[in-house]
Amino acid sequence: MSARHDPEDLIRLFNTLFERQYRCRLVRGGDEPLYLPAVASSDFHLLQFAHGYFASALHEVAHWCIAGPQRRLQVDFGYWYRPQRNQQQQREFERLEVKPQALESLFAEAAGFPFQVSIDNFAVQESEHRIRFAQQVAVTRQQWVERGLPARAQLFRDTLYRFYRK
């Protein structure tokens, strides 16, 4: 991360855009990212990214931008996470991850930050597998470029572009 890509900037940009309307705050987290819905109507939903990493923040915001209203009421948007997955679990993980990673890549581009696709499974190291998933992410990314992004995602992307390209 360069000084130019300070996660505090992402926190400020996200919270300025979404805190009031969606009652959601982007915050630094610990070892693992986590989305925590508000417990009471006066509370805020918390979107925690891992270790204060810029890329983790972009990725978690991508998940949040895709999640519908019902998903945003569930811990981690109702998804499971297993660090080591068998082949079937890995396929399901990738099916669910292709859209967030495509969106993350668009956010990274807007911010002038490098993007790397992640299969997030140390048990799967074969390059063919990684290449295939990267191709799926690229196809999904292109579809969004052609068809348009979800509204919250477009707003965040535009904000990143204005902030980092000034």
Backbone as JSON, one array per atom type, in Angstrom:
{
  "sequence": "MSARHDPEDLIRLFNTLFERQYRCRLVRGGDEPLYLPAVASSDFHLLQFAHGYFASALHEVAHWCIAGPQRRLQVDFGYWYRPQRNQQQQREFERLEVKPQALESLFAEAAGFPFQVSIDNFAVQESEHRIRFAQQVAVTRQQWVERGLPARAQLFRDTLYRFYRK",
  "N": [[0.84, -1.18, 0.0], [0.55, 2.17, -0.83], [1.23, 5.5, 0.41], [-0.61, 6.98, -0.8], [-2.78, 5.34, -1.04], [-4.53, 5.05, 1.35], [-6.3, 3.3, 3.76], [-7.94, 4.73, 5.48], [-8.97, 6.76, 3.96], [-10.76, 5.37, 2.32], [-12.57, 4.53, 4.26], [-13.61, 6.99, 5.12], [-14.73, 7.96, 2.69], [-16.65, 5.93, 2.05], [-18.29, 5.98, 4.37], [-19.22, 8.6, 4.31], [-20.79, 8.5, 2.01], [-22.7, 6.44, 2.55], [-23.44, 6.1, 5.24], [-25.55, 7.6, 6.47], [-27.97, 7.12, 4.91], [-28.04, 4.27, 4.69], [-27.31, 3.4, 7.16], [-24.84, 2.24, 7.72], [-21.47, 1.51, 8.46], [-18.13, 1.55, 7.39], [-15.4, -0.11, 8.73], [-12.18, -0.7, 10.26], [-11.08, -4.03, 10.77], [-10.21, -7.18, 12.34], [-8.44, -10.19, 12.05], [-10.09, -11.47, 10.14], [-12.4, -10.45, 7.62], [-15.69, -9.1, 8.22], [-19.21, -8.79, 8.24], [-21.5, -7.15, 10.18], [-24.76, -6.95, 11.05], [-26.88, -4.33, 12.29], [-27.92, -4.37, 15.71], [-29.92, -3.06, 17.1], [-32.45, -0.66, 16.16], [-31.36, 1.83, 16.35], [-28.7, 1.48, 16.05], [-25.68, 1.02, 14.05], [-24.96, -0.79, 11.06], [-22.07, -2.77, 10.64], [-19.33, -2.9, 8.55], [-16.67, -4.68, 8.36], [-13.3, -4.7, 7.47], [-10.35, -6.66, 6.78], [-7.42, -6.46, 8.75], [-6.86, -3.78, 8.21], [-6.28, -3.53, 5.53], [-6.14, -2.11, 2.34], [-7.02, -3.39, -0.05], [-8.68, -5.36, 1.03], [-10.7, -3.79, 2.12], [-11.83, -2.72, -0.24], [-12.8, -5.09, -1.33], [-14.7, -5.97, 0.57], [-16.51, -3.85, 0.5], [-17.43, -4.24, -2.09], [-18.86, -6.67, -1.79], [-20.88, -5.69, -0.07], [-22.13, -3.81, -1.71], [-23.38, -5.43, -3.54], [-25.07, -7.02, -2.08], [-28.45, -7.58, -1.27], [-31.37, -6.09, 0.4], [-32.33, -8.03, 2.32], [-30.12, -9.74, 2.65], [-28.38, -7.94, 3.82], [-29.24, -7.86, 6.38], [-28.23, -10.0, 7.68], [-25.63, -11.73, 9.44], [-22.46, -11.55, 8.02], [-23.68, -11.38, 5.55], [-25.16, -13.66, 5.33], [-23.62, -15.68, 4.3], [-21.29, -18.45, 4.27], [-18.0, -19.22, 5.44], [-15.18, -21.02, 4.71], [-11.86, -21.72, 5.21], [-10.29, -23.8, 4.11], [-11.3, -25.7, 1.48], [-13.17, -28.36, -0.07], [-13.4, -29.69, -3.47], [-16.05, -29.31, -4.42], [-17.06, -27.44, -2.58], [-15.28, -25.38, -3.15], [-15.98, -24.72, -5.79], [-18.56, -23.7, -5.33], [-17.9, -21.55, -3.67], [-16.45, -19.97, -5.51], [-18.45, -19.44, -7.37], [-20.04, -17.74, -5.89], [-18.23, -15.72, -5.44], [-17.41, -14.55, -7.81], [-18.81, -12.26, -8.79], [-18.43, -10.27, -6.68], [-15.6, -10.06, -6.85], [-15.24, -9.18, -9.46], [-16.44, -6.69, -9.3], [-14.85, -5.55, -7.3], [-12.49, -5.36, -8.77], [-13.14, -3.31, -10.53], [-13.49, -1.21, -8.74], [-10.86, -1.06, -7.74], [-9.5, -0.33, -10.06], [-10.62, 2.23, -10.48], [-9.54, 3.54, -8.31], [-6.9, 3.47, -8.92], [-5.41, 1.33, -8.03], [-3.68, -1.76, -7.66], [-5.15, -4.86, -8.71], [-5.73, -8.22, -7.8], [-6.94, -11.33, -8.65], [-8.47, -13.69, -6.44], [-8.52, -16.97, -5.29], [-8.57, -17.79, -2.79], [-7.83, -20.1, -1.3], [-5.59, -22.14, -0.02], [-5.2, -24.8, -0.52], [-5.79, -25.18, -3.13], [-3.81, -24.8, -5.64], [-3.23, -24.98, -8.29], [-2.38, -23.59, -11.39], [-4.0, -23.51, -13.67], [-6.58, -23.65, -12.66], [-6.76, -21.23, -11.25], [-6.42, -19.45, -13.38], [-8.71, -19.99, -14.89], [-10.73, -19.13, -13.13], [-10.02, -16.42, -12.96], [-10.61, -15.67, -15.56], [-13.39, -15.93, -15.54], [-14.03, -13.9, -13.74], [-13.14, -11.7, -15.24], [-14.92, -11.78, -17.43], [-17.38, -11.31, -16.16], [-16.87, -8.8, -15.11], [-16.64, -7.31, -17.51], [-19.23, -7.57, -18.47], [-20.61, -6.04, -16.57], [-19.48, -3.54, -17.09], [-20.53, -3.07, -19.6], [-23.32, -3.25, -19.19], [-23.91, -1.76, -16.97], [-23.52, -0.83, -13.5], [-24.72, -1.93, -10.24], [-26.62, 0.48, -8.35], [-25.49, 1.5, -5.86], [-22.89, 0.57, -6.1], [-22.05, 1.88, -8.42], [-22.1, 4.54, -7.55], [-20.12, 4.45, -5.53], [-17.88, 3.69, -7.04], [-17.67, 5.87, -8.83], [-17.1, 7.87, -6.97], [-14.64, 7.0, -5.93], [-13.11, 7.25, -8.25], [-13.18, 10.05, -8.73], [-11.92, 10.94, -6.37], [-9.34, 9.69, -6.37], [-8.29, 10.37, -8.82], [-7.83, 13.02, -8.94]],
  "CA": [[0.0, 0.0, 0.0], [1.27, 3.44, -0.83], [0.6, 6.53, 1.23], [-1.74, 7.45, -1.61], [-3.9, 4.41, -0.86], [-4.74, 4.94, 2.78], [-7.64, 2.77, 4.06], [-8.75, 5.75, 6.15], [-9.7, 7.48, 2.91], [-11.91, 4.53, 1.94], [-13.54, 4.6, 5.37], [-14.26, 8.3, 5.07], [-15.56, 8.04, 1.48], [-17.79, 5.03, 2.2], [-19.18, 6.45, 5.42], [-19.87, 9.83, 3.82], [-21.81, 8.13, 1.02], [-23.71, 5.44, 2.91], [-23.75, 6.01, 6.67], [-26.86, 8.16, 6.82], [-29.09, 6.44, 4.25], [-28.05, 2.82, 4.91], [-26.91, 3.14, 8.54], [-23.72, 1.29, 7.64], [-20.14, 2.1, 8.58], [-16.96, 0.76, 7.06], [-14.45, -0.01, 9.84], [-11.07, -1.66, 10.29], [-11.36, -5.21, 11.58], [-9.06, -7.97, 12.76], [-7.9, -11.18, 11.13], [-11.02, -11.81, 9.07], [-13.45, -9.47, 7.37], [-16.97, -9.53, 8.78], [-20.31, -7.84, 8.19], [-22.38, -7.31, 11.34], [-25.95, -6.09, 10.98], [-27.22, -3.6, 13.52], [-28.73, -5.12, 16.67], [-31.09, -2.22, 17.39], [-32.73, 0.29, 15.07], [-30.52, 3.02, 16.52], [-27.32, 1.09, 15.81], [-25.18, 0.99, 12.68], [-24.39, -2.01, 10.52], [-20.62, -2.6, 10.55], [-18.66, -3.61, 7.47], [-15.29, -4.74, 8.83], [-12.32, -5.28, 6.55], [-9.27, -7.33, 7.5], [-6.07, -5.93, 9.01], [-6.66, -2.43, 7.68], [-5.78, -3.62, 4.16], [-6.89, -1.37, 1.32], [-7.69, -4.35, -0.94], [-9.76, -6.0, 1.79], [-11.8, -2.83, 2.2], [-12.49, -2.7, -1.55], [-13.52, -6.35, -1.51], [-15.88, -6.0, 1.44], [-17.47, -2.89, -0.05], [-18.03, -4.9, -3.25], [-19.9, -7.57, -1.26], [-21.98, -4.89, 0.46], [-22.83, -3.18, -2.83], [-24.15, -6.46, -4.24], [-26.06, -7.61, -1.16], [-29.78, -6.97, -1.21], [-31.82, -5.7, 1.75], [-32.41, -9.18, 3.24], [-28.75, -10.17, 2.94], [-27.74, -6.95, 4.7], [-29.74, -8.07, 7.75], [-27.63, -11.24, 8.17], [-24.18, -11.73, 9.69], [-21.7, -11.88, 6.81], [-24.65, -11.45, 4.44], [-25.73, -15.01, 5.29], [-22.72, -16.63, 3.64], [-20.37, -19.22, 5.1], [-16.61, -19.12, 5.02], [-14.28, -22.11, 5.12], [-10.57, -21.43, 4.59], [-9.89, -24.96, 3.3], [-12.53, -26.23, 0.9], [-13.04, -29.43, -1.06], [-13.67, -29.18, -4.83], [-17.44, -28.85, -4.53], [-17.15, -26.2, -1.81], [-14.52, -24.36, -3.88], [-16.82, -24.29, -6.92], [-19.62, -22.85, -4.78], [-17.23, -20.31, -3.24], [-16.14, -19.18, -6.7], [-19.72, -18.99, -7.95], [-20.47, -16.6, -5.09], [-17.17, -14.7, -5.39], [-17.08, -13.96, -9.12], [-19.35, -10.9, -8.88], [-17.7, -9.32, -5.83], [-14.25, -9.81, -7.33], [-15.35, -8.35, -10.66], [-16.73, -5.34, -8.82], [-13.63, -5.09, -6.63], [-11.52, -4.97, -9.79], [-13.56, -2.0, -11.03], [-13.16, -0.25, -7.68], [-9.41, -0.92, -7.72], [-9.14, 0.47, -11.24], [-11.02, 3.62, -10.24], [-8.63, 4.09, -7.31], [-5.51, 3.34, -9.36], [-4.82, 0.35, -7.12], [-3.59, -3.06, -8.35], [-6.12, -5.9, -8.35], [-5.37, -9.61, -8.07], [-8.01, -12.27, -8.37], [-8.11, -14.58, -5.34], [-9.36, -18.14, -5.07], [-8.65, -17.83, -1.33], [-7.78, -21.47, -0.81], [-4.21, -22.6, -0.18], [-5.21, -26.18, -0.98], [-5.94, -25.15, -4.59], [-2.7, -23.99, -6.13], [-3.0, -25.18, -9.72], [-2.51, -22.33, -12.12], [-5.14, -23.6, -14.59], [-7.77, -23.33, -11.88], [-6.7, -19.8, -10.99], [-6.63, -18.78, -14.67], [-10.13, -20.16, -15.24], [-11.51, -18.22, -12.28], [-9.7, -15.05, -13.39], [-11.37, -15.43, -16.79], [-14.79, -15.72, -15.14], [-14.08, -12.56, -13.15], [-13.0, -10.75, -16.34], [-16.17, -11.79, -18.2], [-18.39, -10.64, -15.33], [-16.48, -7.38, -15.08], [-16.99, -6.71, -18.8], [-20.7, -7.49, -18.52], [-21.02, -4.88, -15.78], [-19.07, -2.33, -17.81], [-21.46, -2.89, -20.72], [-24.73, -3.16, -18.76], [-24.05, -0.84, -15.84], [-23.33, -1.37, -12.16], [-25.76, -1.61, -9.25], [-26.56, 1.91, -8.02], [-24.51, 1.81, -4.79], [-21.57, 0.29, -6.65], [-21.71, 2.97, -9.35], [-21.82, 5.72, -6.74], [-18.82, 4.28, -4.88], [-16.85, 3.71, -8.09], [-17.51, 7.26, -9.28], [-16.46, 8.62, -5.88], [-13.23, 6.6, -5.94], [-12.47, 7.84, -9.43], [-12.99, 11.49, -8.49], [-10.97, 11.15, -5.27], [-7.98, 9.25, -6.69], [-7.82, 10.89, -10.11], [-7.77, 14.49, -8.89]],
  "C": [[0.88, 1.24, 0.0], [0.55, 4.42, 0.09], [-0.63, 7.07, 0.51], [-2.97, 6.58, -1.39], [-4.06, 4.08, 0.63], [-6.16, 4.42, 3.04], [-8.54, 3.78, 4.77], [-9.53, 6.58, 5.14], [-10.92, 6.69, 2.48], [-12.99, 4.58, 3.01], [-14.32, 5.91, 5.28], [-15.19, 8.41, 3.86], [-16.82, 7.19, 1.62], [-18.79, 5.59, 3.21], [-19.9, 7.74, 5.03], [-21.01, 9.49, 2.86], [-22.98, 7.36, 1.62], [-24.15, 5.41, 4.37], [-25.16, 6.48, 7.0], [-28.01, 7.35, 6.21], [-29.2, 4.96, 4.6], [-27.66, 2.42, 6.32], [-25.8, 2.09, 8.61], [-22.41, 2.06, 7.69], [-19.08, 1.08, 8.17], [-15.94, 0.98, 8.16], [-13.32, -1.02, 9.67], [-11.46, -2.82, 11.19], [-10.07, -5.92, 11.94], [-8.6, -8.92, 11.67], [-8.8, -11.47, 9.94], [-12.02, -10.68, 8.86], [-14.78, -10.0, 7.89], [-17.99, -8.41, 8.62], [-21.23, -8.15, 9.36], [-23.58, -6.38, 11.21], [-26.21, -5.45, 12.33], [-28.12, -4.46, 14.4], [-30.02, -4.36, 16.97], [-31.27, -1.21, 16.26], [-31.89, 1.55, 15.18], [-29.05, 2.74, 16.24], [-26.97, 1.18, 14.32], [-24.77, -0.43, 12.32], [-22.88, -1.75, 10.4], [-20.06, -3.5, 9.47], [-17.18, -3.57, 7.79], [-14.4, -5.37, 7.77], [-11.09, -5.72, 7.33], [-8.0, -6.48, 7.58], [-5.84, -4.5, 8.54], [-6.11, -2.43, 6.27], [-6.72, -2.91, 3.19], [-7.68, -2.33, 0.43], [-8.85, -5.05, -0.23], [-10.96, -5.07, 1.91], [-12.55, -2.77, 0.88], [-13.34, -3.94, -1.74], [-14.79, -6.39, -0.67], [-16.94, -5.0, 0.97], [-18.16, -3.5, -1.27], [-19.13, -5.86, -2.8], [-21.12, -6.78, -0.8], [-22.8, -4.27, -0.66], [-23.71, -4.16, -3.59], [-25.29, -6.98, -3.37], [-27.37, -6.84, -1.18], [-30.19, -6.68, 0.22], [-31.88, -6.87, 2.74], [-31.03, -9.69, 3.61], [-28.07, -9.22, 3.92], [-28.27, -7.01, 6.12], [-29.13, -9.31, 8.4], [-26.14, -11.06, 8.41], [-23.48, -12.26, 8.44], [-22.59, -12.11, 5.59], [-25.25, -12.84, 4.28], [-24.85, -16.04, 4.62], [-21.83, -17.32, 4.66], [-18.96, -18.95, 4.6], [-15.84, -20.29, 5.6], [-12.94, -21.86, 4.44], [-10.07, -22.57, 3.7], [-11.16, -25.63, 2.8], [-12.23, -27.4, -0.02], [-13.45, -28.86, -2.42], [-15.08, -28.62, -4.97], [-17.62, -27.52, -3.78], [-16.41, -25.06, -2.52], [-15.31, -23.83, -5.07], [-17.93, -23.35, -6.45], [-19.05, -21.51, -4.32], [-16.98, -19.41, -4.44], [-17.4, -18.66, -7.37], [-20.21, -17.74, -7.21], [-19.48, -15.44, -5.12], [-16.93, -14.0, -6.72], [-17.6, -12.53, -9.23], [-18.62, -9.92, -7.96], [-16.28, -9.04, -6.33], [-14.24, -8.98, -8.61], [-15.58, -6.89, -10.26], [-15.51, -4.75, -8.11], [-12.6, -4.63, -7.66], [-11.85, -3.6, -10.39], [-13.28, -0.9, -10.01], [-11.65, 0.01, -7.66], [-8.94, -0.07, -8.9], [-9.46, 1.95, -11.02], [-10.07, 4.31, -9.27], [-7.17, 4.05, -7.75], [-4.73, 2.37, -8.49], [-4.76, -1.01, -7.82], [-4.62, -4.06, -7.82], [-5.55, -7.26, -8.7], [-6.55, -10.48, -7.72], [-7.54, -13.22, -7.28], [-9.08, -15.75, -5.28], [-9.39, -18.49, -3.58], [-8.68, -19.24, -0.76], [-6.38, -22.0, -1.07], [-4.13, -24.04, -0.67], [-5.33, -26.26, -2.51], [-4.88, -24.23, -5.15], [-2.5, -24.09, -7.64], [-3.29, -23.91, -10.5], [-3.68, -22.36, -13.1], [-6.44, -23.2, -13.88], [-7.86, -21.82, -11.64], [-6.98, -19.01, -12.27], [-8.1, -18.85, -15.07], [-11.0, -19.21, -14.42], [-11.27, -16.76, -12.68], [-10.46, -14.7, -14.67], [-12.85, -15.18, -16.49], [-14.98, -14.32, -14.55], [-14.02, -11.5, -14.26], [-14.27, -10.65, -17.17], [-17.25, -11.04, -17.44], [-18.12, -9.14, -15.26], [-16.92, -6.69, -16.37], [-18.5, -6.58, -18.96], [-21.2, -6.28, -17.74], [-20.64, -3.57, -16.46], [-20.09, -2.03, -18.91], [-22.89, -2.61, -20.26], [-24.97, -2.16, -17.63], [-23.96, -1.56, -14.5], [-24.58, -1.15, -11.31], [-25.55, -0.18, -8.75], [-25.52, 2.25, -6.96], [-23.09, 1.61, -5.3], [-21.13, 1.41, -7.59], [-21.35, 4.24, -8.59], [-20.44, 5.63, -6.09], [-17.69, 4.35, -5.9], [-16.6, 5.14, -8.57], [-16.79, 8.1, -8.24], [-14.98, 8.28, -5.8], [-12.5, 7.28, -7.1], [-12.2, 9.33, -9.21], [-11.91, 11.75, -7.43], [-9.54, 10.83, -5.7], [-7.44, 9.8, -8.0], [-7.73, 12.41, -10.12], [-6.37, 15.0, -9.1]]
}
